[in-house]
Amino acid sequence: MQVPLLDLKAQYASIRGEVDAAIREVAESQQFILGPQVEAFEREIATYLEAPHAIACASGSDALVLALMAYGVGPGHAVVCPPFTFFATAGAIARLGAEPRFVDIEPEAYNLDPVALEAYLREGTELDAFSGKRLDKRSGNLLAAVMPVHLYGQPADLQPIVGLAQRYGVPVIEDAAQAIGARYDGKRIGGIGAVGCFSFFPSKNLGAWGDAGLLVTRDDEMAAKLRMLRVHGSAKRYYHTYVGINSRLDALQAAVLRVKLRHLDAWTAARVAKAQRYDALLEEAGLLGKVAPPVVLADRGELIRTPDPMRGASHIFHQYVVRVPRRDAVREAMKARGVGTEVYYPLPLHLQECFQDLAWKKGDFPVSEKAADEVLALPIYPELTEEQQRYVITSLAEALQT
Ligand SMILES: *Cc1c(COP(=O)(O)O)cnc(C)c1O
């Protein structure tokens, strides 16, 4: 049997009629950039995300850049983010000339650790008597924002993070690229911090047919500024309030996204059901350590653990991630059995070549480093069958024996 990591063709087959008709409609209109399709998508997704304002843009990476630009982030600034995330989180900060200031994750949900964040803000920053703002002691840069990531579809622990950011006088920008629709304290993520950033990269839970992204905010002024920044800082054509960028959404992408948005809740429910089935299958196979701390398998001294959803938060299972010993060998053995897996992410960002000038070293963020060595994402998508899931877990169990 073959079980691919992701099967977008199966999804297309299930919505072919609807999505083909939507594409034809755009073709007939010959209106491709922003316009009525994008406006309709913005209204519909704002309702879905329970946010007053939704501003579409060209990618999730651009959404992050635009959010930071709206706060004037640039050289001489530091923005807190975890080192265990997709590159774009830190890349957006660095691209604007600011410093990604890494703070470690917690080992259960792999998200920014509020305890580590508090320790950093208390000990790693100081009040600058001159500006009245917080300075990062290590670099001397001005603290400009905190950017938590909702990794794998599970919300970061926003309540303490937002509280700390408020106490230290900086906004929270949520990197919500992997967690569309997830809730924290009953609220949709993205709209809990000052600005939330989403990605519709094709493999995300809500995927376009190319690049696409979105910003949400509760703040009217911020929304107006973001709308300008995505079109060269202009509200009235050829008159420029800010120096912005070109980051517009295509009508074709909006048309696809509008169709898919109607299915998102059903797809999320299916993903959650698949995750629960994986939990049950792992338990059946004697591989499940249900809660932290991880269960050590008595016979082999090995451990494996499933995600441990945080209380009060919902997980949309963008990924279903287990931790395994000898991860790369296990992955190879599963591949030989026809099972696609992936490692998100093998090298934490503080150890990336492009960030060498930040002068971090191995051992600086141990929780992220350990996660990078152990995590393995199993296939998860709404169309995955029970038979396929049984095969994945059998293959995993066999791979662990090899
Ligand atoms: C996908 C992703 C992004 C970037 O989105 P693109 O649309 O690919 O630019 C940013 N952050 C995280 C955590 C992501 O997973």
The ligand as an SDF file (V2000), in Angstrom:
LIG
                    3D

 15 15  0  0  0  0  0  0  0  0999 V2000
    3.3140   28.3750    5.6040 C   0  0  0  0  0  0  0  0  0  0  0  0
    3.8350   29.2130    6.7060 C   0  0  0  0  0  0  0  0  0  0  0  0
    4.1990   30.5590    6.5300 C   0  0  0  0  0  0  0  0  0  0  0  0
    4.3260   31.2200    5.1950 C   0  0  0  0  0  0  0  0  0  0  0  0
    3.3020   31.1190    4.3590 O   0  0  0  0  0  0  0  0  0  0  0  0
    3.5220   31.2250    2.7550 P   0  0  0  0  0  0  0  0  0  0  0  0
    2.1110   31.4330    2.3130 O   0  0  0  0  0  0  0  0  0  0  0  0
    4.1050   29.9480    2.3150 O   0  0  0  0  0  0  0  0  0  0  0  0
    4.3740   32.4040    2.4780 O   0  0  0  0  0  0  0  0  0  0  0  0
    4.5690   31.2800    7.6420 C   0  0  0  0  0  0  0  0  0  0  0  0
    4.6370   30.7340    8.8550 N   0  0  0  0  0  0  0  0  0  0  0  0
    4.3250   29.4430    9.0760 C   0  0  0  0  0  0  0  0  0  0  0  0
    4.4010   28.8940   10.4560 C   0  0  0  0  0  0  0  0  0  0  0  0
    3.9290   28.6300    8.0090 C   0  0  0  0  0  0  0  0  0  0  0  0
    3.6530   27.3540    8.2250 O   0  0  0  0  0  0  0  0  0  0  0  0
  1  2  1  0
  2  3  1  0
  2 14  2  0
  3  4  1  0
  3 10  2  0
  4  5  1  0
  5  6  1  0
  6  7  2  0
  6  8  1  0
  6  9  1  0
 10 11  1  0
 11 12  2  0
 12 13  1  0
 12 14  1  0
 14 15  1  0
M  END
$$$$
